[in-house]
């Protein structure tokens, strides 16, 4: 019995053609994928360069703008303070004025007038002063402005002892600036200072005997 072999030609020729087509298709897909990746990378690099270039431009502008105004005020302040220091001292005060004036408003008289004490002296009210820019100073035992006619000349500074000394000028030896004890309860004193242009400033004080009316022979003149 004779056996006829099956034809193999058509099967073998069909198999390799399909495989080749499949390989070509896969290769084409891979090639397209590679090309797409390359274009994507190129696009990202191009976009990043534009962002960096745009970001670099405004950076120096704020720095320069801020630095300029800060330096200018500092220089001006330094110059101003230097000018004030070089210009000198505080202006001189040439006004007529008392720079000091002190007094004790109360005195203590002996209600008996000193009794039998031959050395008893009536108290001299406590007062002192200092004047600036005064060309003449007078005091008077009243509540009126002191003048050369109604008062006594003293210096630009002094106290109750200075006032006692001023009463001794002209031969009035032994007189003192003192409170009129047992005759009056109060005693006025005014000191007036005069300036070069005729202006004047006065200080008035009223002293009070705290022992008035406690005994003796008090009487009001």
C-alpha positions in Angstrom: 0.0 0.0 0.0 1.4 3.3 -1.0 1.0 6.4 1.2 1.1 9.9 -0.4 2.7 12.6 1.8 0.7 15.7 2.7 1.8 18.9 1.0 3.9 21.2 3.3 4.9 24.0 1.0 2.0 26.3 1.5 2.0 26.1 5.3 5.7 26.8 5.7 5.5 29.8 3.3 2.5 31.3 5.2 4.1 31.2 8.7 7.3 33.3 8.1 5.4 36.1 6.2 3.0 36.7 9.2 5.9 36.8 11.7 7.8 39.3 9.6 4.8 41.6 9.3 4.3 41.4 13.1 7.9 42.3 13.7 7.7 45.2 11.3 4.6 46.5 13.0 6.2 46.3 16.5 9.3 48.1 15.3 7.2 50.9 13.8 5.4 51.4 17.0 8.6 51.5 19.0 10.1 54.0 16.5 7.0 56.3 16.9 7.3 56.1 20.6 11.0 57.0 20.6 10.2 60.0 18.3 7.4 61.2 20.6 9.6 61.0 23.7 12.4 63.0 21.9 9.9 65.8 20.9 8.5 65.8 24.4 11.9 66.3 26.0 12.8 69.1 23.5 9.5 70.9 24.3 10.2 70.7 28.0 13.7 72.1 27.7 12.5 74.9 25.5 9.7 75.8 28.0 12.0 75.7 31.0 14.5 78.0 29.3 11.8 80.6 28.7 10.7 80.5 32.4 14.2 80.9 33.7 14.9 83.7 31.3 11.7 85.5 32.3 12.5 85.0 36.0 16.0 86.5 35.8 14.8 89.9 34.4 12.9 91.4 37.4 15.3 90.2 40.1 17.9 93.1 40.1 15.2 95.9 39.8 13.8 95.7 43.4 17.3 95.6 44.9 18.5 98.7 43.2 15.2 100.6 44.0 15.3 99.8 47.7 19.0 100.6 48.2 18.9 104.2 46.8 16.4 105.8 49.2 17.9 104.2 52.3 21.3 105.7 51.7 20.0 109.3 51.1 18.1 109.9 54.4 21.1 108.6 56.4 23.5 111.1 54.8 21.0 114.0 55.3 20.6 113.2 59.0 24.3 113.1 59.5 24.8 116.4 57.8 22.0 118.1 59.7 23.4 117.0 63.1 26.8 118.1 62.1 25.6 121.5 61.2 23.8 122.0 64.5 26.9 120.9 66.4 29.1 123.3 64.4 26.7 126.2 64.7 27.5 126.5 68.4 25.7 126.7 71.7 22.2 127.6 72.9 21.2 131.2 72.4 22.1 133.6 75.3 19.1 134.8 77.4 19.5 138.5 77.8 16.1 139.0 79.4 15.7 140.9 82.8 14.7 138.3 85.4 15.1 136.9 88.9 17.0 133.6 88.7 16.4 132.9 92.4 14.1 134.3 95.0 13.5 132.8 98.4 11.9 133.9 101.7 10.3 132.7 104.9 6.9 134.2 105.2 6.6 133.9 109.0 8.6 135.6 111.8 8.6 135.1 115.6 8.5 138.3 117.6 8.9 138.3 121.3 5.4 139.3 122.6 7.0 141.2 125.5 9.1 143.3 123.2 12.3 141.8 124.6 11.5 142.6 128.2 14.6 143.7 130.1 17.1 142.3 127.6 19.1 145.3 126.4 20.6 143.2 123.6 17.3 142.1 122.2 16.9 142.7 118.5 13.7 142.3 116.5 13.9 139.5 114.0 15.1 140.2 110.5 12.8 138.5 107.9 14.6 135.8 105.9 14.8 136.8 102.2 17.4 136.3 99.4 17.5 136.9 95.6 19.6 136.7 92.5 18.9 138.7 89.3 20.1 138.5 85.7 20.8 141.4 83.4 19.9 144.0 86.0 21.5 147.4 85.9 19.9 148.6 89.2 18.1 147.0 92.1 16.1 148.6 94.9 14.0 147.4 97.9 11.3 149.1 99.8 9.4 148.3 103.0 6.0 148.5 101.2 3.9 146.7 98.6 4.8 149.3 95.9 7.5 149.0 93.2 10.9 150.0 94.7 12.6 153.1 93.3 15.5 155.3 94.1 13.1 157.7 95.8 11.2 155.3 98.1 13.7 152.5 98.5 17.3 151.5 99.1 19.9 150.4 96.5 21.3 146.9 96.7 23.2 144.5 94.4 21.9 142.0 91.8 22.1 139.4 94.5 21.7 139.7 98.3 19.7 138.9 101.4 18.4 140.4 104.6 22.0 141.3 105.7 22.5 143.2 102.4 19.3 145.1 103.0 20.4 146.0 106.5 23.7 147.3 105.1 21.9 149.4 102.5 20.0 151.3 105.3 23.4 152.3 106.9 24.5 154.2 103.7 24.3 158.0 104.2 24.9 158.1 108.0 21.9 156.1 109.2 24.1 153.9 111.3 22.6 151.2 113.5 19.4 150.7 111.5 18.5 147.2 110.4 16.1 145.5 108.1 13.8 144.1 110.8 10.2 143.2 111.5 8.2 146.0 113.4 7.3 143.7 116.3 4.5 144.6 118.7 3.4 147.4 116.3 2.1 145.5 113.2 1.1 141.9 112.5 2.4 142.0 108.9 5.3 143.6 107.1 5.6 144.2 103.3 8.8 144.1 101.3 9.2 144.7 97.6 12.4 144.1 95.5 12.5 145.7 92.0 15.1 145.1 89.4 15.7 147.4 86.4 17.1 146.6 83.0 19.2 148.7 80.5 16.1 149.7 78.5 14.1 150.8 81.5 12.1 147.6 81.9 11.5 146.4 85.5 10.5 143.3 87.4 9.2 143.3 91.0 8.8 140.6 93.7 6.5 141.4 96.6 6.4 139.5 99.9 4.2 139.9 103.0 5.7 138.7 106.3 3.5 137.8 109.3 4.3 137.7 113.0 3.0 134.3 114.3 3.1 135.6 117.9 0.8 138.5 117.2 -1.8 138.9 119.9 -0.4 136.3 122.3 0.7 138.9 124.9 2.6 142.1 125.6 1.5 145.5 124.3 0.7 144.8 120.7 -0.8 147.7 118.8 -1.5 148.3 115.2 0.1 151.4 113.7 
